[in-house]
């Protein structure tokens, strides 16, 4: 097998940090606004051993998936790029990172897509977020065959998990989980007789608006930097039978004193609500107010809690604690993940054999051409028709001889195991160097290969 530092066929490398491995301030620094993703992905691609890149950015995780032709150089490059983007030294970031390679990287993406690594176990929103991450990378031109195949398999796995199991029966998203706790903080079973403010107009804000409507909210105000987008979301709410209006972010001060619940989910850099904003609202109308911050970086400054004991803030840090370790029907979901992962790895093993099979057939073709050339020189009296028949016969014989070993090497490789049949075939027939791809990169790597970043591995997400 090839060594860790030697380039070869691309394998998937994951470098990530999430609510499981890093505190919120570190996550905030590493997070990327949608407008910055293209530049970040291209910066990640600007490494000799990185050929593809996808960045999965959510409110509680940042994961960087790359196709790497060599482990160590690619890992160094990704970590340095992420640290540079975050504005902190690599040495300070590394303890919060987790690393996966080859089989383990694939397993992690499938697990994430299934909602099994989410703050709310089984939540479905992550599927849309992964699909969006893939589309962004595709539009940026940073996705090739390796990450395309893995992402499509992960999306398929997530869909199967939510269709075939009940892992998400208690809540479909982070939004429903957070707003369910917000209701408890209000001491209410629903939103009847209450008013809400939704800040943002993206997917999470839309989910929040829908949830509030189903909870019987009296009125929803949608606020956004671009007023037209806020008006669009408010119009959708009205079409669903919910009383709603829209304001720009500059109009927040005129709304806060009248709302019981604030949900903020924007892509803003910097806070949207300050302690002074909430203090002014409470001075005008002292009442129970729950603020839910679903953004990363945070939209709502922690100082809002100093506005009085009537104000309660639920942000990602708080929600992480509340989420705990959900275990709803996880076994069935993990069986689906294992099945899909097995099929994906079988597919990779078969693909890894293809270069060897092609090299073997090319070697046979070269031998045939050489021998036929000698035959023609030795038999000048042979007619063109006779030569053509000899050529067909020789090629049929060789094809029949090669048929069984090529079929068998694909079959045996798809079954896995410790034997690298493609490599064995290459050695037996003395095929050109590089024609045999390493079938299982994770076996090559092993724990020893990752020990170089022991501090990072000690902070792995489960």
N, C-alpha and C positions, 0 to 999 in steps of 0.2 A: 504493500500500500504506500501511497505517497505520504510525505512528511507534512506536518502542519503548516510549515512556511512555504511549501511549494505550490505554485499555481496549478490549477486544473479546472475541471468542469465546475460550474457555479453551484454552490449550495446556499441555502437560506441561513442568514445570520440575523438574529433579533437582539437588539439592545433596547431595554425599556425601563421605565419607572412608573409606578402607579401608587394608588392610595395604600396599597399593601406594603410598599417598600420605601416610600418617601413621605416626609411631612409636607403639608400643603404649601408652605413658602417655597420649597424646592420645586414642587410641581408647577407652581406659578411661574417660576423663572424659566423652566424648561418648556412651558407651553408655547404654542405658536398660533397666532391669529390666522384665519383662513387666507388673508391676503399675503401672508408671509410663507405659506407652505411651499409654493413653487420654488422660491429662492432657496429654501432650506433643503428641499429634495435635490435640487441641482448641485448645491454645495456638497451634499452627501455623495452624489455621483462623481464628484471631482476627486476621485481617489483611484489609484491604479488598479486596485483589486475589487472595486465595486462596480457592478454592471447594471443594477436595477435598484430602485428605492421606492418604498411606500411609507408614509408617515401617518400613523393612526393617532389622532389627537381628540381626546374627549375631556369631559369635565374632571375626570379622575385618573387619567392615564395618558402617557406619551410613549408610543412604541415605534421603533424605527426598524423596519424590515428591509433587508438588502439581499441581493444576490451577490455572493462573494466568491472569488476564485482563490482566495487564500485567507485563512482564518485570522491570524495575528495582525497583518497589515490592515485588513478591513476593519477589525475591531478597534484598533488604535485610531483609525481615521474617523470612524463613526463617533466614538467617544469624544474625540477632540472637536469635531464639528458641532456636536450637541452642546458641549461645554462652552464653546465659543458663542454659540447662539444664546445660551442662557446667561452668559456674562459672568461665569464663575470658573475657577481653575478645575481642570480635569480631576485632580486629586481630591477635591472637595465633592465632586459629583459622583465619583466611582462607588463610594459606599452605598449609594441609594439605587444603583443600577442592577438589573438582572440580565443575564445573557443566556440565550438559547441558540443551538446550532443544529442544522440539518433536521433530523427526525424530531428532535425536541422543539425546535422552532416551529415546525409544522404543527405539532401537537398543541402548542400554546395558542397559535392562531385559531385552530379549530375550537379549542376550549373557550377562548374569548368570544368567538362568534356565537357560541351556544349560550352565552350569558353565565357560564359557570365560574368565571373569574371576576364577575361584576360585584359591585357593592351590594346590589340587590340581586341575589342569585336567581337566574332565569330571566332577567329583564330582556326585553326584545329590542330596545332602542339601539343596542350595540350593533345589530345587523345592519341597520340603516347607516350607522356611523362608519362601519367598515366598508360598506358599498360606496359611500361618499368618498372615503379615503382612496379607494381604488380608482374611482372615476377621476378624482383630482390628479392622482399620479399618472393616470392614462393620458389625461389632457396635457399634462406637463411633459409627456414623452419619457417618463422615467420607469415605465413598466415594460418588461419583456415576458418571454414565455415562462420563466421560472416563477415569478411572483403572480403572473396571471393565473397559472394553473393552481397554485396554492390558494389564492384568494377565492377563486371560483369554488374550489373544494370546501373552503371554510364557510362561504355563504350557503352552500348546499347543506352543509352539516348543521348550521344554525337553524335553517328552515325546517330540517327534519326534526331537530330536537323540539322545536316549538309546536310542530304538527303532531308528532308521535308520542310526546310525553306531557306530563302536567307540571313540569318544573317551574313554569311561570304562573301557576294558577292563582297565587296570592298577589300578583302585581306585575304589570307588563313593562314597567319602565321606572327609571330613577325618579321621574316626575311624580308618578302616582305614589311611590314610596314616600317622597319628601312631603307631598301635599297631604297625605294621610296623617303624617306626624304633625303637620301644621294644624290640621283640624283638631287633633288631640290637644295641642297647645291652646287653641281657642276654646276648648271645653265644649265642642259642638260635634254633632254627628253628621251634619251637612252644612252647606253654605247658605241655607235659606235665611233671608233677612240680613245678609252681609254683602259687603262690597269688596272688590279685589282690584289690584293694580298689577298688570303684567308688563314688565319692562323687557323689550326685545321683540323681534318679529320673525325669528327663525324657527327651526323645527321644535326645539324644546319649549319655546314660548307658545307655539301653536298647540302642542300637547297639553300645556298648562291651561290654556284657554278652554280647550275641549273638556278637560277634567273638571274645571270649575263649573262649566255649563251643566255637566252631568250631576255635579254635586248640588245643583239648585241655587247657584249664586244669584243675588239680586241684580248686580251690575258689574261689568268688567270694563276697566279703562286700560287701553293698550298704549304704551309709550315707546317711541323709538326715535333714534337720531334722524332717520328718514321718515317724515310724517306719512308719506304715501304708503309705505309698507305697514305702518301701524293702522292706517285706515283700512287697508286690505284685510288684515287679520280681524279687525273689529267688524268689518262687513261680513266675514265668514261666521263670526259669532252670532251676529244678528240673524243671519239666514238659518242658523241652528236654533233660533228662538230665544237667544240670550240678549238682554239689554246691554249695549256696549257703545263706547265712543273711543276716540283716539286723540292723543296729544303728542307733541314733540317732547324731547327730554327737557327742554327749557321750561315746559309747563308742568313739571312734576310737583313743584311747591304748591300749586293750586289744587292738587288732588290728594296729597298724602294725609291731610287731616281727616278725610272722610272715609278712608279705606281701613279694613280690618286685616287684610292679608296682602302682602307684596311678594310677587314672584319675579326674580330677576334672572334672565338668561340671555345675555348679550355676548358679543365678541369684542367688547370694548377693552382697550388697554388703559387701566386706571379705574378708579371707583366711579360708580354712577350715583350712589347715595352715600352721604357722609353723616357723621354724628350730628352735625349742625342742622342738616335737613330734617332729621327725625325729631330732634329736640324742638325745632320750630313747629312741627306738626303737632307734637304733644302739648306744646304751650297753647296752641289754638284749640285743641280738643284732646284732652287727656283720656285715652281709651286703650283697651287691649289691642296690641298690634303685633302680628307675627310676620317676620321677614324671612323669605326663603331665597338663598343665593345659590343658584345652580351653575354659576360660571367659574371658569378657570382661565385667566386670573380672576380673582374675586371682584364682583360688582359693588358689594356693600361693605363699607368700612366697619371693622370690629367696634369702633367707638360708638356705633348706634346704640349699643347696650347701655351706654352711660346716660341715655335720654330718660331713664326711669325704669322702675320695675315692671311697668306695663308692656315693655318692649322685649320681644324674644327673637333672637336671630338663629336661624338654622342654615349653616353653610356646609360645604363639602366636608370640612373637618368634623363638625358635629354629626353629620349624617353618617359618616364612616363609623363612628362609635355606635350609633343607633342601629346600623344595619346588622352588626354582629356577623355570625357565620350561618347563613341560611342553608338548609339542607333538604329543601322540598324536592322529592323525587329525583335526586341527583344521580342515583345509581343507574336509572334507566337512561338518563341523558348521557352519562359517561359511557354507557355501552354503545350508544349511537356514535359518539366521538371516536371510540376505539375502532368501531367497524369502518367508519369513513377514513380514519387515519391508516388503517391496514390496507384498504383499497388504494389509497393515494401512494403509500410507500411501495406497494406492488407495482404500480404504474411507473414510479421512478426507477425501480430496479430493472424493469423491462426496457425502459428508455436508455438506461445506462449500458445495456448490452448491445444496443444498436450499432455504435461505432465499431465494436469488436467484430460483429457479424459482417459489417460492410468491409472492414479491413481483411477479414478472412476470405470473403468472396472476391475482393480485389486481388489478393494474393493468388487465388486459384485461377482467376482470369489471366493474370500475368504469366503464370506457368503454362496455361493452355496456349496463349499467343506465342510464347517462346518455342514450345514443342511443335506447334503447327508450322511455325516459320521454318524450323529445321526439316520437318517432313516435306514441305514444299520444295526446299532446296535439294533434297535427296531424290525426289520423284518428279523430274521435269516433264515426264510423259503423262502425268495424271491430268485428266480433263478438268475443266472448271466445275462441271457437275459432280464429278467424283470428289473433288476437294471440298465442295460445299456439303456433301453428304458426310464426309469424315468430320468436318467441323461441327455439324449438328450432333453427330453421334458422340463425339468427345465431350461436348458441352452438356449433353443429356446425362452422360455417365457421371461427370463431376457434380452436376446439380443434384442428382440422386444421392451421391455419397455425402454431400454437404447438408442435405435436407434434414436428416435426423439430428445431427449435432446442433444445428442452428435452432431447430424447434426445441430441443431439450434444454439448451442453455437459456433460452427465454423462459421456459417453464420452471426450471430449477431456480433461476434468479428471482422469479416472482414469488417463490415460496420462502424467500429469505434464508436465514441460517447464517452460520459463520463462514461458509465457503464463498469466495468471490469467483463464481464460475466464469465470468467474463475475463477476469485477469488470468485464470488458469488456461483458458482457451488461447489467450494472447501469448502466454509463455510456451504452450505446447506447439504452436505453429510459428513461433518466433515472429510475431507481428510487430509492426512499427511501434516505437515508444509513444505512449499517449493515446493509443487506440482503445485502451481499456479504462473506463471511468470507474472511480471508487464508488462502490454501490452504497455503502453505508458510512457517510461522513461522521455521523455521531459516534460510531464505533471507533473510527480513526482518532477522533478528538479525545474522548474519554475524560475522566475527571482530572487527569494530570494536565491536559491541555488547558483546562479552565483554571487551574490552580494559580496561574499567574495573576489572575484577578480575584484572589480569594475574598477580598473585602466586598467585591461586587456580588460574588456568589452568595456570601452570607446574608445579603439583602434581597435574595431572589423572591419574586412573587410566587405563591404556591399555585 
